[in-house]
Amino acid sequence: MKSAEQIDLRDFSLIVTDIDGTISGQGHIIHPTTKETIFRLREAGFPFTLATGKSLPGTVAQADLLAVDLPMVLINGGILQTRQGKVLNAVTLPEHIVRKTIALCEREGRELVMYAGDKIYYKAMTENMRPVYGHLSIGMHPVGDWGSIASQMKQINKCLVVDTHDRENLIHMGAIFEDAFKGEVDVLHTSAVLVEVMPKGVNKLMGLKKLIEQMGIPIEKVMAFGDFDNDVEMLRAVGLGLAVENASPRAKAAADLVIGGVEVQGPACFLAELLDRLPV
């Protein structure tokens, strides 16, 4: 494994990063230093994109701020999409999985959110959900009753449960999903307040592979940044995987290096140092 001092930015043909907890902290705000560094990175000829669990409505403001011109890995690999809305690849959950997830959440009294392309379905906005979704003004569709979107059940990319009050509820719900689906899906803890049901084998790495196949780039030429369990496969597989200091234990274990945390703009500082080393 290389040390930070041995890394040459010229060994990489694509830089990809998670958003929340990696380059944006409290309030989903991207620091000006990060924006400046990413623009500098692109000006030096290094392509950049985002890989996130969010769909386009939750990502587009940050993607616009950073002027991301490559397709982005969205919904944890469920969709490969440009910030202008063009979909290059999409994977959905089987309808029986969606219906069973609804039934389990209703039985357990948990707040369910379902993603279908650019639409985010939920029963009603609550104080529990507001810290995660309260900042979004587009793409949010309160349904009141799940039966009202019966015709959309075949279009769901992922389901998730939100609990901003008690993480133990999410751990318990994750175990319920694992037991109920018995390997038919992937159950992911994607942040401290979310547990998700994803199509089997669909993750950020899968979405990233779709992108680099189109770009003609080998996985060894990718540098990736992340902070949580849904970044593990990506961090482990790329040429250089970097976890921020505030990352989960699994993300840190999967990474080649642990760098400064999100609150000190760790990824931007790391990239700026690499840029500074390039020959003039």
N, C-alpha and C positions, 0 to 999 in steps of 0.2 A: 504493500500500500504506500502510495506517495505521501510525503508530508506536504503541508500547504505551500511551503517554499519551493517545492519541486514541480508544482502544477503550472503548465503552460497553456494559456487560453487558446493558443493556436492548435492545440490537439482536439478541439471540440468544434462541431459544426452546428450545434443547436443547444440553446440554453432554455430550460423549461422550469417553471416554478409554480407551486401551489400558491394560493392567495391568503386566505384567512389563517392567522397564526404564523405565517411565514414571511410575507411581505406587507401584510396589513394587520394592524393591531386593534385596539379598542376603537369602536365606531366604524370599523371597516375602512379606515383611512390609510391611504398609501402616502408615506412621507415624501416630501419633495426630493430628498436625497436619493430615494429609490427611483423615482421618476427620472431624475437627471442621469443616474447611472445606467438605466436601461436605454435611454436615448443615446447615451455615449456608446454603449455596447453595440447597438445597431449601426451607429455611424462608423464604427470600426469594422463592420462587416460580419458581425456575429448574430445570426437569426435568433429570435426570442419568441416564446409563447407561454401560455398559461395552462395549467392542469388543475382542475378544481372539482369538488363535489357539487358545485352550484350549476344551475342552468343559465341560459343566456340572460334572462331578466336580472338575475342576481350578480352577473359578471360584467355586463356591458358597460357600466359606468367606469369601472376600473380598467377594462380593456380599452375604452375610448381615451381615458387619461394617459395610458401608456402607448396608445396608437399601435396596438397589436395588429400586425398585418398578416400573420399566419393563422391557419385554423387552430382552434383551441380545443383541448380535451375537457369536455364538460360532463356533468352528472357522473363523476368517477369513471369515465370511459364509456358511458352509455351513449354519448353523442360526440361527434367530431364536427365542429361548427365554426364558421367565421363570425366575427363580431357584427357583420352586416346581416347575418341570419342564414346564410347558405349552409345546409346540412350535407356533409360528405359521408357520414356513416351514423347509423342509429341502431340500438338494440333495445328490445322491450321485454318485459316480464310476461310469462304465460298468464292468460286471464285467470286460470284457476288459482294461481299463486296470489294474484291481486285480491281476489275475492276472499281467500282464506286469511290473508293479512288483515283485511278489513274486519273480518269476523273475530280474529284474535284480539285486535285492538279494542273493538267494542266490548268484548268479554272482560278485558282487563282494565277498561276505562282509561286507555292511553290516547294521547293526541296524535293522530296520523296525518301525514302530509304525503301527497303523491305528485310525482313529476311526470308530465307528458309533453315532451318537446319544450316549447316556450311557456307552457302553462303549469302553474303550481296550484294544485287543488287541496283544499282543507275545509273542515266544517265551518269554523268561525274563528276569528282572531281572538286570542285570549292573552292574559298577562303572562302565561307560561310561554307562549309562542312569540310574544312581542320582541324579546331580546334578539331573536334569530331572524325574524321576518318583518319586524315593524318598520325597518328602513326602506323596504321595497314598495314602490308605487306602481310598477308594471308587472304583469304576468301572474298576479295573485287572483285566484278565483274561489271565493267562498261558495260552498255548495249546499250548506245546510244539512243535507242528507246525502249519503253516498249513492243512494238509488237514483239520484237526479243525473248522475254521469254514467249510468250503466252502459251506454253506447261507447264510452271512451275507455272502458276497462282493458281493451286490447292494445291501447296506445301508451300504457304506463311504462316509463323507463326505470323508475325506482320508487320504492315506498320508504318512508322513514318515520320514526317516532321521536318527538321532541320532549325533553324534560329538562328544564333549566333550573329546577329546584332540588332534585334528588337523583344523583348519578346511580344509586343502587337500583332505582326503578328501571333504568336503561339496561343495566347488567342483567336484571331479572327478565326483562323483555327480550333481550338478545338470546338468553337461554331458552325462552319459550319458542322463539323463531327457529332456533337450531333444532330443537326437539320436534317441532311440528313439521318442518320441511325436510329433515333428514338428508341434507346434502343437495337438494334440488336447486338451492339458491346459495348465494354468498351473503352471510350476515356480517356487517362491518360496523365497528364503532368508529365513526369518522370525526368525532370531536367529543369533548367532555359532555355535550348536551344532546347528542344525536346517536341513534342506532339505525342502520339502514338495511333494507332487503334489496339486493342487487341480482340481476341475472347471473347465473353460474358462469364463472370465469371472466366476468366483465369487471375491469378495474382500470386504473389510470395507465398502467403499463400496456394493457391491450389497446387502449385508445392511442397512446403514444406510438405504439408499433404501427398502427394504421397510418399515422401521420408520417413517420420516417420512411415507410415504404414508398409513399408518394413522393417524398423528397429525395429518395435514394441515399439515405444516411444510415450507416450501421449503428446499432445501439451503443457501441463502444465510444461513439463520437458525440454522445449526449451527456450534458451536465444537468442535474436536476436537484431542486431544493424542495424540502417538505417538512411537515411538523407532526403528522399524526398517522394512525394505523392504516388509513387508506392510501398513504404514500409508500408503504413498505415495499410492495412489489416493484414499483418504479425506482425507488432509491437503491434497491438491491441489484437491479438489472443493468442500470446505465453505466457508462464509463466512469462517471464520478457522481456519487450520491451524497448530498449534503443535508444534514438535519440541523435545524436551528436549536439553540440551547434550551428553549422552552418546549421542545418536541417530546412526544410520548416515548417511553422506554423502548417500545418496539421499533419506532422510527429511528431512534438513535442507534439501535443495534444493527439495523439494516444499512445504515449510511457508512460511507468511507470516512467521513470527517464530520465532527460537530463544530458548528461555527457560532458566532454571536446570535443572540435571540432577536425576535421580531422587534422588541421595543428599542433596540439599539441599531436597527437596520442592518442586521447581520449579513443577509445576502448581498445587499448593496455594497457594504464595506468590503466583503470578500471579493466581489466582482471588480470593484474600483481598484483594489490592490493588484489584481491580475492585469487589468487594463494598464495600470501604471508601469508594469514590467515589460509591456510590449515595446519592441524597438521603434524608435522614432523614424 
